[in-house]
Amino acid sequence: CTGNHQNCRLHFTRGVLPSGQADGQTQWERLVFQQQREKNRAYYQEHLVQNQLILAQLTQRLQNTLLLQADVSDSRTRAGALLTSAAWRAPALRDGRVFFQRRQNELGDLSVDILLDASASQNQQQERISTQAYLIASALTRCQIPVRVSSFCSVSGCTVLRIFRDYEERNQTDSIFDYVSAGWNRDGLAMRAMDWLMKRCQSDHRLLILLSDANPNDDQKIPRSGFFPGGRDYGGKLGIQDAAAEARTLRKHGLAPICIFTGSDRELPGAREIYGQDLIRIPSI
């Protein structure tokens, strides 16, 4: 990790617990996490009929969008069938594109990454966030679009990215309900890590959907400089500026980041600074 994230660490994990005897604190944390996972699954089942309806509607909308994008279009060319209405352009404007060809628009390969903010600020809506992520991932999967779902949080200077399911793991969507929030959130470093991870995918188009309150905050300071020998807190305006810079880098690399905003009115200005127009606020699941 370099720049604003110097002295930080990154840890990618599939969430598989190590074997061996755990100490008392670790055992207690595992118990709490397991209880939350059970709450996530129970919440989905309590709203099963509504969730199934939403999933069917979202899948249909995605399929309609894909069909529209793959529609047939006519374009003027220099060879093909004569376009009589444009024939005058050849002698008058010396424009040789007076023919037309009918072409099938090519969508190209699309892959989607869903990244969940798993910091402690999401403690009050863990069940909702896991359900939202499950519905989006399931709809994409039904449309034959590869999707990977991960979460991020920061603990003692280490940003942890937990991968719940990968692109090809179509039958692993239920693992999203293992989502648990804890710790801090270093959004800029998480986006930089996703940049590294997504660039290893060979898809023509790559989309990153973040479910986040867009409120970067971490206990690991930004490295010291001449004006700030003790370093600066990663949060507030500085945290937002860093996350916005990493979002711009993603766009330069062709990885479009879109935020599904899960925060309050207080965090909304910061979210807009980070994601600009690529910000969606939905009032409910």
N, C-alpha and C positions, 0 to 999 in steps of 0.2 A: 504494500500500500504506500502511495506516494502523495505529495502535495498536501492538501488539507487533511488527508487521512493517514499521514505518516504516523507510525507507532501503533496503528490499528492492525487487526488481524481479520482474516476471512476464513470461515469454516463452512464448507458445503457438506451436507449430510442427508441421508435418506431416513434418518430418525430411528435407526436400528439400535436398540440398547446394547451396551457392552455386557458381556457375560461376567460373572463373578459377583461377589457380595458387595452391595452398596452401603455407604454409611447412612446414619439416621436421617440427616438432612436430605440426602439424595432420595432415599426411600419415600420421605414425606412429599417431596416435589413430584415424584413419579405418581404417587397416589392422587395428588391434586390434579395433575395433568390428565390422568385416566378418567377422573370424575368429569372433567370438562369435555373430554371426547364423548363420553356417554350422554352428556347434556346436549351436545351438538346433534347427535343422531336422534335423540328423543324429540328435539325441537323440529327437526325435519319431518319426523313421523307424525307429530301432532298437527302439522299443517300439510299432510300428504296430498289431499285432494287439490288444494290450492296450488301446491308446488308442481304437481303433475300437469295442471292446467297451464301454469306459467311456462313450464318447460316445453309443452306442445306449441304454445303460441310463439315463444322465442325461436324454436326450431323452424316453424313455418316462415317467420319473418326473415330469418337468415337464408333459408332456401330460396325465397322469393328474390332477395337481394342478389344472391349468386346467379340466379337465372337471368335477372336483368343485366348484370354485368357481363354475362356470357352471351348476350343477345347478338343477332346478326346485324351488321351495319353495311351501308353502301358508301363507297368513297370514290371520288373522282381520281382517275389514273390516266396514264399515257397509253394504255392498251386495255382492251376489253370490249364491252358492248357500247356502241355509240350512245351518248347522252344528248339527244337532239336538242334539248332546251339549252345546252351549253355550247353547241357547235359554233355559234357566232364568235366565241372567245378565241378560237384558233386564228382566224385571219385578222380580227380586230385587235386582240391583245397579245397575239403570239403565245397564247397559253395552250400547250399541247394536252392538258388534262381535260379532254372532252369525252372521255370514255368513263365507264364506271365498272367496278368490280364489287361483288358481294362477298363479304368476309365474315368469318366467325371470330368474334373477339376472344382472345386468349386471356384467361384469368391468370395463368401461371400458378406456381405452388404458393400456398399461404400456410404459415405456421403462426400460432398464437401462444404467447406466454402470459400467464396470469400470476401476478405477484401480490401477496397479501401482507399488509402491515400487521405484524404480530407483536407490536409493542404493548406495554401495559395500558396505554391510553385507549386500547380497544377492549378492555376487560368487560365493559358493560354490554358489548354487542358481539361476542364471539360466536354465539349460535347463529345470529343473522348473517354475519360475514361468511361463515363456512357454508351456509345454505346458498347465499348469493353466488359464491365461487363455484359451488357444485352445479347450480342451474346453468351458469354460463358455460362451464366446461362440458357439461352433458349435451347442451344444445350444439356446441361446436363439434363435438364428437359424432353426434347424429348426422351432421352435415359433412362428415368425412374430412374435417379439418384437424390436423394434428395440434394438440394442445398440451402444454406442460404447465403444472400448477406448483408454485413455491410460496414460501413465506419468509419474512426476514424480521429479525430483532437483534439487538445489540446487548451483550452482557460482558461487563468488565473489559471493554475495549475490543471485544471480538464480535464482529457482525456474522450472525449465523443464518445461512440460507438453507432452509429445509425443503427438499423436493418431495412433494407428495405423489405425483405421477408424472411420467415423462411422455413425450410425444406418442410413442408407439404403445403405451400401456393403456389401451382402451378399457380394460376391465378393472383398472385400479382407481376409478374416479371416487369410490367410497372413501378412499384414504384421505380425501380432503377434509372429512369430518374429524381428522386427528389434529386439526388446527387448534393451537392454544397460544394465547398472548402472554408475554412477560418481558420485562426489561425495557430497554430504550430503543430508539430507532434512528439510525444514521442513514437517511434516505439517499444521500449522494453516493455513499459507498455501495449501498445496495444496488443502485442503478448502474454504477460502474461494474459491479460484479455481473449483473444481468447482461451488460454489453459484452463482456468477455464470454459469457455462457452462450448467448444467442448467436454470436458470430460464428460459432461452430456448427450452426445449422445451415444447410445448403438451400433453403427455400428461396424463391424469387422475392417473396414479400414476407416480412416479419413484423408482427404487431405485439406490443407489450401493453397489457391492461393492468393497472395498479389499483387495488382497493385500499385507499389510504385516507387519513385525515390531513395529510400534507403538512404535518407539524414536526419537522426534523428536530430531534433533541437527543443528545448523547452525553454521557459523563466523561468520555474521552475527549480531551481538549484538542482544538486546532493547534498545530505546532507553533512554538514561540517564534517571534520575529523581532526585528530591531525595536519596533514600537511597543511590542507586547512580549517582554522577555519571559513571562510566565505562561504564555499561550492564551488562547481565547476560547470561551465556551462555545461548543457546537450546539447552536440552537437559535431561536429568534430570527433576526434579520440575516445573520451570517449563515445559519443553517439553511434558510430558504434560498439565499443566493447560491450556496454551494449546490443544492439540489437542482436549481434552475440551470446552472452551468452544466451539470451532468446530463440533464434532459436535453439540452442543446447538442451535446456531444452525441447522444443517441440518435438524434434526428440527422446529424451529419453523416452518421454511419448507416443511415437507411433503416433504423429500427424505431418505428413510430411509437412513442409512449402516450398512452391515454389514461387519465385518472378517473376512476369512479369514486367520487368524493364521499367519504363517510364521516366527515367532521361537522362542526357547528358553524354558525355564521361568523364566529370570531376567527376561525382559521381560513375562511373562504378567500380573503385577499391574498394570503400567502400561497394558497393553492393555485390561484389564477396567475400569480407571478411565476410559479414553477412551470405550469403546464399550458398557460395561455388559453387558446381556444379549444385545446384538446382536454377539456374538463367536462365531466358529466356529473350532475347532481341528481340523484333519484331519491324521492321522499320515503320510499319503502322498498321492500324486496320485490 
